[in-house]
């Protein structure tokens, strides 16, 4: 039997770096009907290497040539964040769908402008690739959504998000908290650095020395609960990111999975004395597939999963980080706009 035809989606790629080559481009190659048309990196040698490795039809000398191409439907902006505010407006103005790597831009003010541009063209799909790594709970999204939507914990009273990484990344953790627990209304920020012998953090390539520290954000939720974000740079690779949720009907603890360790859920209904493992049904075991959601949205087949940020979500992420900084500097609660 002949396979059904799918609508081709032709992609131009700006800035295909290491993460794009490891994750995005292999995933795009798996999607029927996706055509990799043109790519431009900052260096001709890397542009040529990416084109050969993934079968792009041609290369471009710079990013403007990708936007000017007449034979593409969508543009992936995979460059460093500093360049996004320059590249995304002409990409949208050219009538192309846009998938931008995290973060959308540098400031909430810039994000407001980009969000307004995207909102003015609602027929275009404008998404931000969520931050990578296990701490962002993309693999665990469907199971946690199932537990929350089905009322396993009931009304959320308290939540805590713990993650351990050389970099802070509060905005990306806010992505997790906001999609699971809703709007945040105000925040209390705190930062504590350490000068303790033996509590050193190795330098990361390209990032320099990492300061031993703990960062905390406490936020009130619009629906009445409280969420705490706690970050450590010194816990080490053995510490697994986790989220704890306490509700009126029960509680859930989820440990993020990684390449070698599956996600684990534990739960207890109100009145139980012990947490018990929660098996993950097969229909909730699959993670979020950003590239497939982007293409499906372009084709009008379905909306992207809630875990895939829209530009407005990215604006709120940056705003949350800026208000946290203000709060931690002044030592008091700050309202979120």
C-alpha positions in Angstrom: 0.0 0.0 0.0 1.3 3.4 -0.9 2.3 5.6 2.0 0.2 8.8 2.5 2.0 11.9 1.3 3.0 14.6 3.8 3.3 18.3 3.2 7.0 19.2 2.8 8.5 21.6 5.3 11.6 23.3 4.0 14.1 24.5 6.7 16.8 27.2 6.8 19.2 26.9 9.7 21.2 29.7 11.2 23.9 28.7 13.6 24.0 24.9 13.7 26.3 24.4 16.8 27.1 21.4 18.9 23.6 20.9 20.5 21.9 21.3 17.1 24.2 18.7 15.6 23.7 16.3 18.5 20.0 16.7 19.0 17.9 19.0 16.7 19.3 18.1 13.3 19.2 14.3 13.8 15.6 14.6 15.0 14.6 16.8 12.0 16.1 14.1 9.7 13.7 11.5 11.2 10.6 13.5 10.3 9.0 12.5 6.9 8.8 15.5 4.6 11.3 17.7 6.3 13.8 19.2 3.8 17.1 20.8 5.0 17.6 23.5 2.5 20.2 26.0 3.5 22.5 26.5 6.5 24.8 29.3 7.6 27.3 29.2 10.5 29.7 31.9 11.6 32.6 30.0 9.9 32.6 28.6 6.4 34.4 25.4 7.4 31.7 24.6 10.0 28.9 25.5 7.6 30.3 23.1 5.0 30.8 20.4 7.6 27.2 20.6 8.8 25.9 20.7 5.2 27.8 17.5 4.4 26.9 15.7 7.6 23.1 16.3 7.4 22.5 16.8 3.7 21.6 20.4 3.4 21.0 21.3 -0.2 23.3 24.3 0.0 25.2 26.7 2.3 24.9 30.4 2.8 27.7 32.9 3.5 25.8 34.6 6.4 22.5 34.5 8.2 20.8 37.2 6.1 21.1 35.0 3.1 19.1 32.3 4.9 16.3 34.8 5.7 16.4 36.0 2.1 16.0 32.5 0.7 12.8 32.1 -1.4 12.5 28.3 -1.0 12.1 27.8 2.8 9.1 27.7 5.1 10.8 27.8 8.5 13.9 29.1 10.1 15.7 27.7 13.1 17.8 30.3 15.0 20.4 28.2 16.7 23.0 31.0 17.4 24.0 32.4 20.8 21.4 34.4 22.6 23.1 37.7 21.9 22.3 37.5 18.2 18.6 36.6 18.5 17.2 40.0 18.9 18.8 41.0 15.6 17.8 37.9 13.7 14.3 37.0 14.8 12.4 40.2 13.6 13.5 39.9 9.9 12.8 36.1 10.1 9.2 36.8 11.2 8.9 39.7 8.7 9.9 37.3 5.9 6.8 35.2 6.7 8.7 32.2 8.1 7.9 30.1 11.0 10.6 30.4 13.7 12.1 28.0 16.2 14.6 29.8 18.4 17.1 28.2 20.8 16.8 29.0 24.4 16.9 31.8 25.6 14.7 34.0 23.3 16.8 37.1 23.9 18.7 38.8 26.7 16.1 41.0 28.4 12.4 41.0 29.2 12.2 44.3 27.3 13.6 42.7 24.2 11.3 39.8 24.7 8.2 42.1 24.9 9.1 43.4 21.4 9.6 39.9 19.9 6.4 38.7 21.5 4.5 41.6 20.0 6.0 40.8 16.5 5.0 37.1 16.8 1.5 38.0 18.1 1.0 40.3 15.0 1.4 37.2 12.8 -0.6 34.5 14.5 -0.5 32.3 11.4 3.2 31.8 12.0 4.5 29.2 14.5 6.9 31.0 16.9 8.5 28.7 19.5 11.5 28.5 21.7 13.4 25.3 22.1 13.3 24.5 25.9 16.6 24.2 27.7 18.2 20.8 27.4 19.2 18.4 30.1 17.3 16.2 32.6 16.5 19.1 35.0 14.0 20.5 32.6 11.7 17.5 32.9 10.7 17.1 29.3 10.7 13.3 29.6 8.6 13.5 32.7 6.1 16.0 31.3 3.3 13.6 30.2 3.3 11.6 33.5 3.3 14.7 35.7 0.6 16.3 33.6 -1.5 13.1 34.0 -1.1 13.1 37.8 -1.9 16.8 38.1 -4.9 16.9 35.7 -6.4 13.7 37.2 -6.3 15.1 40.7 -3.8 12.8 42.3 -2.5 15.6 44.5 -5.6 17.7 44.4 -5.1 21.5 45.0 -1.4 22.2 45.0 -0.4 23.7 48.4 3.3 23.5 48.2 5.9 22.6 45.5 9.7 22.5 45.5 12.1 22.3 42.6 15.7 21.2 43.3 18.4 21.2 40.7 22.2 20.9 40.7 24.2 22.5 37.9 27.2 24.7 37.4 25.0 27.5 36.1 21.9 29.0 37.7 19.3 28.7 35.0 16.4 30.0 37.1 14.3 31.0 34.0 14.4 27.5 32.6 13.3 26.1 36.0 10.5 28.6 36.0 9.4 27.1 32.7 8.8 23.8 34.6 7.1 25.5 37.5 4.8 27.7 35.5 3.6 25.0 33.1 2.8 22.6 36.0 1.6 25.0 38.7 0.4 28.1 36.9 0.9 31.8 37.3 3.3 33.2 39.9 2.4 36.5 41.6 5.4 37.6 43.6 8.9 36.3 44.5 11.5 36.4 47.2 15.1 35.9 45.9 18.1 34.8 47.9 21.7 34.0 47.0 24.4 32.5 49.2 28.1 32.1 48.2 30.5 29.8 50.0 34.2 30.1 50.8 34.8 26.7 52.3 37.9 24.6 51.8 37.0 21.5 49.6 33.8 23.0 48.3 35.3 23.9 44.9 33.5 23.5 41.6 35.6 22.6 38.5 35.8 25.1 35.7 33.7 24.3 32.6 35.1 24.9 29.1 34.2 28.3 27.9 32.6 29.3 31.2 35.5 29.8 33.5 35.4 29.1 37.3 32.0 28.3 38.8 31.3 30.0 42.2 30.2 27.6 45.0 26.8 28.9 45.9 23.1 28.3 46.6 20.4 30.2 44.9 16.8 30.2 46.2 13.6 31.7 44.9 10.3 31.5 46.8 7.2 32.4 44.9 3.5 32.6 45.6 1.1 31.0 43.1 -2.0 32.7 41.8 -4.1 29.7 42.9 -2.9 30.1 46.5 0.1 27.7 46.8 3.7 28.3 47.4 6.7 27.1 45.2 10.4 27.1 46.1 13.2 26.8 43.6 16.5 25.7 45.1 19.7 25.5 43.1 23.2 24.3 44.1 26.5 24.4 42.2 28.3 22.1 44.7 26.1 19.1 45.0 27.8 17.3 42.1 26.8 14.9 39.4 25.4 12.3 41.7 22.6 14.7 42.8 19.4 14.2 40.7 17.1 17.0 39.9 13.7 16.5 41.6 10.3 18.1 42.1 8.2 17.6 45.2 4.5 18.4 45.1 2.2 18.5 48.2 -1.5 18.9 47.6 -4.7 18.7 49.5 -5.3 15.1 48.3 -1.8 13.7 48.1 1.9 14.2 47.3 4.2 13.3 44.4 8.0 13.3 44.2 9.6 12.9 40.7 13.3 12.4 40.1 14.4 13.5 36.6 15.7 10.8 34.3 18.8 11.0 32.2 20.6 9.0 29.5 21.3 6.1 31.8 18.7 6.4 34.6 15.0 6.4 34.0 12.7 8.9 35.6 11.2 7.7 38.9 7.9 8.8 40.5 6.8 8.3 44.0 3.4 9.2 45.5 1.1 8.9 48.5 -2.5 9.8 49.0 -3.4 12.0 52.0 -3.3 9.9 55.2 -0.7 7.4 53.9 2.5 7.0 56.0 4.9 6.2 53.2 5.7 7.1 49.6 5.3 4.3 47.1 6.6 4.0 43.6 4.2 5.1 40.9 4.5 3.0 37.7 4.5 5.1 34.5 1.8 3.8 32.1 3.1 3.3 28.5 1.0 6.1 27.1 2.8 8.6 29.5 6.3 7.2 29.2 7.2 9.1 26.0 8.8 12.5 26.4 8.1 15.8 24.5 9.5 15.9 20.9 10.1 19.6 20.2 11.1 19.2 16.6 8.1 17.0 15.7 5.8 19.4 17.5 7.2 22.3 15.5 6.7 20.6 12.2 3.2 19.3 13.1 2.2 22.9 14.1 3.4 24.3 10.8 1.3 21.6 9.0 -1.7 22.4 11.1 -1.9 18.9 12.5 -1.7 19.8 16.3 -0.7 22.3 18.8 2.8 21.9 20.4 2.9 20.4 23.8 2.6 22.8 26.7 6.3 22.1 27.6 7.4 23.8 24.4 7.6 27.5 25.2 5.9 30.1 23.0 7.4 33.6 22.8 5.1 34.8 25.5 6.3 32.0 27.8 9.9 33.0 27.1 9.1 36.6 27.9 7.7 35.6 31.3 10.8 33.5 31.9 13.1 36.5 31.5 10.8 38.7 33.5 10.9 36.1 36.4 14.7 36.1 36.4 14.9 39.9 36.4 12.5 40.2 39.3 14.4 37.5 41.2 17.6 39.5 40.8 15.8 42.7 42.1 14.4 40.8 45.1 17.7 39.2 46.0 19.5 42.6 45.8 17.0 44.4 48.0 16.3 41.5 50.3 12.5 41.6 50.1 9.4 40.4 48.2 8.8 41.8 44.7 5.6 41.6 42.8 5.6 40.0 39.3 4.0 42.3 36.7 
